[in-house]
Amino acid sequence: MTYTFINRKQGSIKDEILSGLTVAIALVPEAIAFAIIAGVDAKIGLFSAFMMGFITSLLGGRPGMITGATGAVAVVIAPLVMHSGVEYLFPTIILAGLFQMLVGALKLGKFIRMVPHSVMLGFVNGLAIVIFMAQFSQFTSKTGGELDNAGLIAFGALIAITMLVMFVLPKFTKAIPSALVAIVVASVVAIFFFPNTITIGDKADMTAMSDGLFSPFFMMFDAIPFTMESFLIILPFALKVAGVGLIESLLTLTLVDEMTDTRGSGNRESMAQGIANVVTGFFTGMGGCAMIGQTMININSGARARLSAFLAAIFLLSFMLVLGEIIAVVPIAVLVGVMFMVAIATFEWSSLRVWNKVPKLDVAVILIVSVITVIEDLAVAVLVGVIISALAFAWENALRIRARKYIDEHGVKHYEIFGPLFFASVTTFLSKFDAKNDPNSVIIDFQESKVMDQSAIEAINKIAEKYTSEGKTIHLRHLSKDCIRMVKRASEICEVNVVEDPDYFVAINDYERKMRTGRG
């Protein structure tokens, strides 16, 4: 993948700038909310969103993808902060980043391709539901309490205005991101008609965001004992942060690839995510990963290059350092409306139309992954989905093993095997043979099959033992080179002859003559 900061073939500089501004505004309440979930100061969440977004915009493997402080990571680290203290958070993020860099260095990011499409659909649908449901926690008054009837009406009105603008505007023009226009219009309406609704400024003091930024972690070294006990405390959390972060990032990368008909680099993204987490943790941040909601805002606003993500980070920093008072007046309800539209756009509605057109197993996987994503977390959901799909794949292929049998004019019986021979199909494979009633020479032809694993080798060995006990021999034909190597490496357990000569009857005769000579 070539490095391009701005791709004029797919987008314009104007789209990149306006998309970056829209994303930056939407990042503010999200970062604050995730910081609260993690149990840390709002400033840590905002700083992490800036640092993660800035580094990955320059080094990441997917132009147009937005990275920041995320709910997935916040949920993982919350117990650590609660039980061990915020001091343990920063080395945890650094260690998680190192694990992610290792994944990138070993080029393991490509294995995201093994995630089936049904798991992808479940992930997207589940995440859309999570994004939608998470917004209801924002339905609060200025004091943080429940909304009264008037407050609820105001909140709902601003959400409706925001969603209406985002729905209608694209039908007339796409020159300006609809989310940005909706934020401006609804904010103006709120200032004149709903001045008492909760705003970003009520969530966090935007005028004090510059205090204590870029405090390096080494200033806190004396707060944590550098012992094996401390390492064992942070290790499981670091592994979970690394795993959840990479899964969400790489799945988001794959989703953007499909939307833009381009190809990102999973290995480069893994390395960039790791570097970003190491740097963020070093400067006392909470870390993060790719954000599917903000990425969808960015892509739907026309952004396709690195410039939008880079500017989103710069705009966010400017909000923290300079423009805090301006961004503070944006109502939370407006941003909830934006995220509602993001959730609606993220949900794969097409998956509801294909339920009668795809295998029932795929439908089940979509539902299971979606539900687990909502009630548990993304990493567990994807892992369960992949395991179910893999087991189903193994079962389906196990059922496809079959043998065509015949005896030729030389009196040699042939077993032509169809389908892969591996652990799940060996039982069916063994049932195909009749050692007691077969002639003295038997050929097992693997032209339409393949020996896949140790279980297959052991199955061949069992067949050999049966025929040997009956005073008969078997010959393997049409094995691929890697299969032949596998059989030869297992020569200590596999007493069979691999027929490699094209004139295999000559080869069989030579083999049987040598066997007789050896016996004599």
LOSE-422492 format. One record per atom (N, C-alpha, C, CB): x, y, z. Coordinates in steps of 0.2 Angstrom, whole numbers, plus 5000, padded with zeros to 4 digits. Glycine has a CB too. Layout:
N
XYZ...
END
This chain:
520
500449945000500050005000500450065000499550005006500450104995500750174995500550225000500750204988501050265002500850315007500550375003501450335011499950395005499750465002499350495008499250444996499550565008499250605014498550625011499650655016498450645005497850665002497750634995497850745001497150604994497050564988496550604984496750494990496750644979496350684975495850644971496750734971496050584969495650544965494950524968495950484963494950514975494350494979494050544983494550434983494350604984494050654988494450714987494150634995494150774990494450834990494750864996493950884987495150914996495450945002494850975006495950995000494351005003493751025007493450975011493251065002493250915007492950865011493350835017492850805006494050835016494450815021494450865027495150805019494450925026494450975031493850975035494651045028493250975031492650985034492450915038492050995029492650855035492550795039492950795045492750735034493550815045494050815051493750865056494650845049493450915054493150965059492450925063492951025056492050895058491450865061491650805066491050835055492150765064492350715068492650735075492950675064493050795074493350825080492850845085493750885079492250875083491750895087491450835090491250935083491250785086490950725089491450685094490750675083492050695093492550655097492450685105493250665095492350745105492350775112491950735117492150845112491250735116490850705121490950625122490150715119491150595116491350525116491950515121491450495109492450555120493050545124492950555131493650595121492550605133492350625140491950565143491950685140491450535139491050485141491450425143490550465136491950405138492350345139492850355145492750335133493050415146493550425152493150415158493750505152492550435158492050425164491950355166491450465164491850315160491750245161492450205163491650215154492950235161493650205164493750225171494150225159493450275173493650305180494150345180493750245184494350385175494850435175494650505173495450415170495050555174494850625172494650635165495450665174494150675164493950685157494550715152493450745156495050745155495550775152496050715149496050815156496050655152496450605150496150575144496450545156495450565144495050545138495150585132494350535140495150655133495250695127495950695125495050765129496450695129497150695127497250625123497550695133496950575126497150505123496850505116496750445127496250535115495950535108496350575103495250575109496650635106497050675101497750635100497250735105498050605105498650575103498650505099499050555110498150465101497950405097497850425089497450365100497350475089497150495082497750525078496650545082498150565081498750605078499250555075499050645083499450505079499950455077499750405072500150415084499150385073498850335068498650365061498250295071498550435062498350465055498950465051498050535056499550465054500150475050500450405049500650515054500450355053500750295053500250235051501150275059499650245052499150185051499150155044498450215053498750105044498750065038498050075034498849995039497650125037496950135033496850205033496450095037496950245028496750315027496050325028496950335020495850375032495150385033494850355039494750365027495250315042495050285048495150325054495250215049494750335059494850375065494950335071494150415066495450355075495650315081495650365087496350285080495450335092495450375098495250335105494850435098495150375110494950335116494250305115494850385122494150235116493550205115493250165121493750145109492650155120492250115125492450045126491550115123492750015121492949945121493549945126493149915115494049985125494549995130494450015137495150035127493950065137493750095143493450035148493250145142493049995145492749945149493249895152492149905145493749875148494249835150494649855156494749815144494849925155495349955160494949975166495750005157494249985166493950015172494049975178493150015170494049905178494149865184494849875187494049795183495349885183496049895185496149965188496549895179495850015186495850085189495450085195495550135184494950045196494450045202494850005207493850005200495149955206495449905211496249925213495449835209496549945208497349955208497550035208497649915203497050075205497250145205497450165198497850155210497350225196497550255190498250245188497350325189498750245193499450235192499650175188499850235198499250125189499350055185499050055178499049995189498650105177498350115170498950125165497850165170499350175166499850195161500350145159500250255163500650105163501050045161500749995158501450015167500049985159499649935156499549955149498949935159499450015147499350045140499950035136499050115140500550045140501250045136501349965135501750065141501249925139501349855138500849825133501249815144500249855133499749835127500049855121499049865129500249915120500549945114501149895112500750015115501549875116502149835114501849765111502549815120501349735114501049675111500749685104500449655116500449745103500149765097500749775092499749825097501249805094501849815089502149745087502349855093502149695092502449635091501949595085502449585097501349605086500849575081501049605074500149595083501149675074501249705067501949685065501249775068502449675069503149655067503149585064503649665073502749535067502649465065502149465059502449425071501849515057501449515052500849465053501749495045500549475059499949435060499349465059500049415068499349535057498749565056498349535050498849635054498649505046498349475040497849415042498849445035497849395048497449345050496749365051497649305056496649435051495949455052495549435046495949535052495849415040495449395034495149325036495949385028495349295041495049225043494349235046495449185047494149305048493549315051492949315046493549385054492549265046491949255041491549315040491549195043491249325035490749375033490149385038490549375026489949325040489349325045489649355052489149255046490249345054490449365060490549445059491149335062490749465053490849535052490149575052491149555045489649545049488949565050488749575057488449525046488849515061488649515068489049575072488749455071489649585070490049635074489749705072490849625071489649715066489449785064488749795067489349785056488249745067487649755069487649765077487149695067488049725080488049725087488349795090488549675090488849815086489149885088488749935086489849895083488349935081487749985080487349985086487449975073487149935088486649925094486949955100486449855095487649945101487949965107488050045106488649935107488250075100488250145099487550175101488450165092487050145099486350175100486150175107485850135096486250115110486050115117486550155122486150035120487150165120487650205124487450275125488350195122487050305120486850375120486350385125486550385113485950335128485450355133485750375139484950285133486350355140486650375147486850455147487350335148486750485141486850555140486250595142487150575133485650555143485050595144485050615151484450545143485350675153485450695160485350775160486050675163485150795165485150875166485850905167484650895172485850965168486451005169486750985176486351075169486350955181486650935187486850865187486150955192486650825182486850755181486250715183487450745186485750745185485150705187484650685181484750745192484150655183483650635177483350695175483150585180483150695168482750745165482050755167482850745157481850815168481050825170480750825163480950885174480050835163479750835157479950885152478950835158480050945154480250995150480950985147480251065153481350965151482050945149482050885144482550925155481650835145481650785140481350805134481150725143480850855134480550875127481150915124479950925129481450955127482050995124482550945121482351045129482750895125483250855123483050815117483450805128482450795117482150755111482050795105481450725113481850865106481850905100482450925097481550975103482950935101483650945098483950875094484150965103483750825097483950755093483550755087483750695098482950765087482550765081482750815075481750775082482950875077483150925073483850905070483250995076484250875074484950855071484850795066485350825077484450745068484350695064483950715057483950635067483550755058483150785052483650815047482550825054484050855049484550895045485050845042484950945049485250795046485650745043485350695038485950705048484650695038484350645034484150685027483650625037483950755028483750785022484250825018483250845025484750845022485250885018485650845012485750915023485850785013486150755008485750745002486350685010485050745002484650744996484750804992483950734999484950854995485050924991485750934989484750984995486250924994486950934992487350894997487051014993487950874995488450844999489050884999488550774996489050944997489650984997489850995004489451054994489450995009489651005016489350945020489351075019489750915025489550865029488950875032490050845034488450835032487750845035487850845042487250795033488250805045488350805053488550875055488850755055489050905051489350975054488751025053489950995049488351025048487851075047487351065053487451065040487150995054486650985059486951005066486550905060487550995068487851025074487751095075488551005075487951135069487851205070487151225070488151235063486651205066485951225066485651205073485551185060485751145075485451125082485751165088485551055083486351185087486651215093486351295093487451225092486251325087485951385087485251385090485951415080484851335088484151325090484251315098483851265087484651285100484751275108484851335111485251215109485351375108485451435112484851485112486051475108484451485107483851535107483251505111483751555100483151435110482551405112482651365118482251375107483151335119483251285125483951295128483251205122484051355131484651375134484851335141484551445137484351295143484451255149484651185148483851255154484751165142484951095140485651085142484751075133485851025143486551015145487051015139486650945148487651045140488051055135488751015136488251125133489251015131489850985132490251025138490350995126490151085139490451125144490251105151490351195144489551075152489351055158489650985160488551045158489850945155490250885156490950895158490150845150491250945155491950955157492151025156492450905152492651045161492851115160493351125155493151135167493051145149493451155143494051205143493051165137493951255148494451305149495051285153494151365153495051225156495651205160495951145157495451185167495851125150496051065147496851075146495751065140497151125146497851135144498251115150498051205141497951115156498351105162498551035163497951125169499251025164499450965165499550915159499050925170499450945153499450895147500250885146499250935141500350825142500950805141501450785147501350845136501150765152501550745158501850675157501050755165502450675156502750605155502650555161503450615153502650495159502450445164503050435169502350375161503650445167504250435172504150485178504850455168503750535178503650575183503250545189503350645182502950485187502550445191502850375193501850435189503450365191503750305192503750285200504450305190503850325204503850315211503150295214504150375215502650295210501950285212501850205212501450325208502250175208502150105206502750065208501950085199502750015212503349965213503449925207503249925220504049925205504249885199504449815202504849915195503949775203504049705205503649655201503749705212503749595202503449545198502649545200503649475199502549565206501849565208501449625204501749585215501749675203501449735199501349715191501949795199501849675189501849655182501249605181502549615180501149555186500649515185499949545186500749455191499949605189499349645190499149665183499349695195499649695180499449735173499449685167499949785172499749625168499849585162499149565159500249525164498749535163498049515160497649575157497649485165497749635160497349695157497649715150497349745162498349715150498749735144498549685138499449735146498549625140498349575134497649585132498349505137497149605136496449615134496449675130496049615140496749735133496749795129497049785122497149845133497649745122497949735115497449695111498649695116497149645113496749605109496049645107496549545113495749675112495149705110495249765105494849735116495849805106496049855102496149835095496649895105496549785094496749755087496149725084497249705088495749695087495149665084494649715081494749615089494549765086494049825084494349865078493849865089495049875078495349915073495349875067496049935075495549815067495649775060494949765057496049715062494449755061493749745059493549805056493349715064493649865059493449925056493849935050493649985061494449925050494849925043494549885038495549905045494349825039494049785034493349815032493949715037493049845036492349875035492449935030491949895041492949975031493150035027493350015020493650085031493749955020493949935014493349915009494449865015492849885012492249865008491949925006491849815012491849975010491450035009491850075003491350075015492450075003492850124999493150084993493350155002493050014993493349974988494049984987492949994981494449994993495149994993495449944998495350074995496049944998496349895003496849925008496749844998496749915014497149945019497649885021496749965025498149905026498649855028498549845035499349885027498349785037498249765044498849765048497949695044499449745045500049745049500349815050500549705044500249855045500449925047499949955052500449965040499349945052498849965057499049945064498149955055499249875064499349845071499949885074499549775070500449895069501049925072500949995074501649925066500550035070500350105072499950105078499950135066499450065079499050055085499550045091498550005085500050005090500449985096500950045098500949935094501150085093501550145094501150195097501850165087500550205095500150255098499950245105499450265094499850175107499750165113500350165118499450095114500850155115501550155119501650235121502150135116501550275116501650345117501150375121501650385110500550355120499950385124500050365132499250355121500250305133500350275139500950315143500450205140501450325139502050365142501850435144502550365136501350465140501150535142500450525146501050575136500450475150499850465155499150475151499850525160499050435146498450425142498150365144498550445135497450355142497150295143497150245137496350305145497450265132497550225126496850225122497750155128496850175117496250175113496350125107496050245111495850135102495950095096495450135091495650025097495350095085494950125080494250135083494950085074493950195080493250205082492750205076493150275086492350145076491950135071491450195070491550075071491150225075490650275074490950335071490350295081491550365074491850415071492050405064492350445075492350345063492550325056491950325051492850255056491350305053490850305048490650385047490250275051490650425052490550495051491050525046490550535057491650505046492150525042492050505035492850505045491950435034491850415027491250435024491850335028490750435028490050465025490050535023489550445030490550575026490650645025491050655019490950685031491350605016491750605010492450605011491650675006492750595017493450585018493750515016493650595025494250515013494550455010495350455012494450445003495650505014496350505015496550525022496650565010497250525023497450535030497350605033498250515030497250655028497250725030496650735035497150765024496050695034495450705038495650685045494850675035495950625046496050605053496550645056496350525052497050665052497550715055497250775057498150725050496850805053496550875055496050865061496150905049495750805061495250785067495650795074494950725066496250765074496650765080496950835081497250715079497050875076497350945077496750985079497650975070496150975076495551015079495451005086494951005074495450935088495250915094495750945099495350845095496450955098496950985102496751055102497650975099496551085097496451165097495751175102496251185090495351125102494751135106494951135113494251075105495451095115495651085122496151145124496151025122496551175119496951225121496751295120497651215117496351305114496151375112495351385112496451385106495051335109494351345107493851315112494151325100494051295118493651265122493051295124494051255129493051365124492451395126491851395121492551475128492151395114491651385109491351315108492051405102491751265109491451195108491051185114492051145108491151215120490851205126490051215125491051245132489851255121489151275120488751225116489051345117489051175113488751125109488351085114489251085105487651075113487251035117487450955116486551045115487450925122487550845121486950815117487550825128486350845117485850815113485950815106485150855115486350865104486450865096486950815095486850935095487450795099487950745097487650675098488550755102487150675103486750605103486350595097486250615109486050645094485750645087486150625082485350705085486750645082487250625077487450555077487950675077487550535084487750465085487150415083487950455092486550435084485950395083485950385075485350435085486150435071486150425064486750385062486250495060487250385066487850345064487650275065488450365069487350265071487150195073486650165067486750195079486250205065485750185059486150165053485250235058486650215051487050205045487450145046487450265044487750125052488150075053487850005053488550085060487250005055486849935055486749915048486149945059486949845047486849815040486149795039487349755040485749835037485049825036484949765031484649885034485449765026485349715021485449645024485949715016485749635030485749565033485049545035486249575040484549585036483849565038483549545032483549625041483749555026483349535020483649475017483449595015484249445020484549385017484449325021485249395016484049335027483949275031483649215028483549305037483249225023482949165020483349145014482249175018483949175013484349165007485049135008484349225003485249135015485849115017485749055021486249165020486349015022486248955027486048975034486948915027485648935037485448945044485948965049484948895047486548925048487148935052487349005052487648885050487449035046487649105045487149155049487749125038486549135048486049185052486149175060485349165050486249115062486449105069487049135071486449025071487549135067488149165069488049245069488749155064487749275065487549345065487249365071487149365059486749325073486349345079486749335086485749295080487149275086487549265092488149315093487949195091488449335087488949385088488649455090489349395081488149465087487749535089487549535096487149545084487249485098487049485105487649485110486649415107488149445109488749445113489149515113489249385111489149545107489449605107489049655111489449635100488449655112488049695116488149685123487249695114488049615125488049595132488749585135487649535133489249575131489949555134490449605131490149485132490849585126491249635123491449605116491849645127491749655112491849635105492349575104492149695102492849575108493349525107493049455108493949535112492649445114492349385115491849365110491949385122491449415107490949405102491349375096490549465100491849405093492149385087492549315088492749435085492849305094493149245095492649185095493449245102492049195098491449145098491249135091490949165103491149185087490949185080491449145076490849255078492049155077492549125073492549055075493249155074492549035081492548965083491948925080492548955091491348955081490748925078490848915071490148965080491048965067491148955060491648905058491249025057492148905062492748855060492448785062493348865065492148775067491848705069491348685063491548705076490948735061490448715056490748695050489948775055491248735048491648725042491948655042492248775041492248635048492548575049492048515048492948565055491448525051490948475050490748465043490348495055490648525040490348515033490848485028490248585030491548495029492048465025492148395027492648505026492048375033492048305036491548265032491948305043490948295031490448255028490548245020489748295029490948285017491148275010491648225008491348345008491948195013492448145011492048075008492848125017492248055003491947995000492447954995491348014996492247894994492747854990492347824984493047804994492647824978492447784972492847724972492447824966492547664971492947604972492847564965492747554978493347534963493347484957493947444957493247524950493847384954494447334953494647334945494247264955495247354944495447354937495647284934496047404936495947284927496047224924496647184927496147234917497047224931497647184934497447154941498147234935496747164943496547134949496747184955496847074950496947244954497047294959496447334961497647334957496347334967495747374969495947454970495447344975495547494967495647564968495147604972495647604961495347644977494947684981495147764979495047674988494747794975494847864973494447904978494547874966494847944982494647984988494448054985495147984993493848074988493648144986493548184993492948144982493748244993493748284999494348285004493148255003494448325008495048335012495048285018495048405015495548255019495648205024496048245030496048145022495648255036495848285041495548255048495748365041495648285053495448255060494648245060495548305065494248285057493548275057493248225052493248345056493648205047493448165042493748095042493548195035494148075047494548015047494047955049495148015052493547965053493147915055492747885048492647935060492447935045492147915038492647885033491747985035493247915033493747885029493847815030494347925029493947795036494147725038493547685037494247725046492947705037492347665036492347645028491747695038492647675024492647655017492947595015492847715013493447565019493847515017493647445019494547525019493847395015493647325017494247285016493047295012494647285021495347255021495247175020495747265027494747145024494647075024494547045017494147055029494147085013493847055007494247085001493147065006494647135002494947164996495547124993495247234998495747134987496347094984496947114987496347104976497547074985498147084989498447154988498647034986498347184982498547254981498047304980498947254974498047354984497547414984497947474983497247414991497647524979497847584978497347634981497947604970497647684985497147734987497447804983497247744995496947824979497147884975496847944978496847874968497347994979497148054982497148114977497648074988497048104971497048154966496548214968496948124959495948194970495448234972495348244979494748214969495948234983495948244990496548264992495748174994496648274999497248305002497348275009497348375001497948255011498148235018498248305021498748185018497848315026497948385029498348385036497248415031498248335040498548345047498848275050498048375052499048275056499248215059498748165060499548235066498148185061497548135061497448095055496948175063497548135049497548095043498148045042497548145037498748065044499248015044499147955048499948055046498847965054498747915058498147865055498447935065497647895052497147855049497447815043496647905046497947845039498247805034498647745037498747845030498947755043499347705047498847645049499647735053498247665051497747615053497547575048497147655057497447605042497247565036497847515034497147615030498447545034499047505033499047445037499647545033498947455044498947395049498447345047498847425056497847365045497347325044497547275038496647355042497747305032497947275026498547225028498147315020499047255032499647215033499447145037500147255037499047155042498747095046498447045041498347125051498147065035497847025031498346995025497247055027498947015026499446995021499447035015499446925020499147095015499047135009499447205009498347145008499547235004499847305004499447355001500547295000499547415003499247475000499747524997498747505005499547564992499947604989499547674988500147584982499947724990499647794989499847824983499847844995499347854979499447884973499247954972499147844967499547994968499348064967499348104973498648064964499748094978499848144984500248204981500248104989500048264984500448324982501048314986500048384984501548364984502248354986502248374994502648414983501848414996501848435003501548375007501448495005501048335004500748275007501248225007500148255003501648215002502148165002502748175007502548154995502848235008503348255013503048235020503548335013502448255021502148235027502148165029501448265028501948125024501948055025502648025026501648015019503148055023503848025024504148045030504348055018503948105033504148125040503848085045503948205041503248055043502848005048503047935046502148015047503647915043503747855041503847805046504447855037503947825052504047785058503347755060504347815064502847785058502147765060501747735054501747815064502047755048501647745042501947695038501447815039501747635038502047575034501647575027502047515038501747625023501447615016501947635011500747665016501747625005502147644999501847694995502247584994502247754994502047804990502247794983502347874993501747784978501847774971501947844968501247734968502547854966502747914962502947904955503347944966503047844953503147834946502447834942503447764945502447874936501847874932501647814930502047924926502047764929501847694927501847654934502347664922501247664937501247644944501147564945500647674947500947534939500947464940501647434940500547434934502147464936502847444937503147464944503247484932502947514946503147534953502847484958502847604955502247464957501947414962502347354962501247404961502447324956502847264955503547264958502847244947503847324957504547334959504547334967504847394957504047364970503947364977503847294980503347414979503347264977503147194979503747144979502547164976504147154973504747114972505247124978505047124965505347194979505847204984505647184991505947284985504947184992504647164999504847084999503947174999504747044994504846974994505546964995504546944987505947004991506746984992506947004999507047034987506647055002506847075009506647025014506547145011506046995012505746935017506146875016505046925015506346865009506746805008507446805011506746785001
END
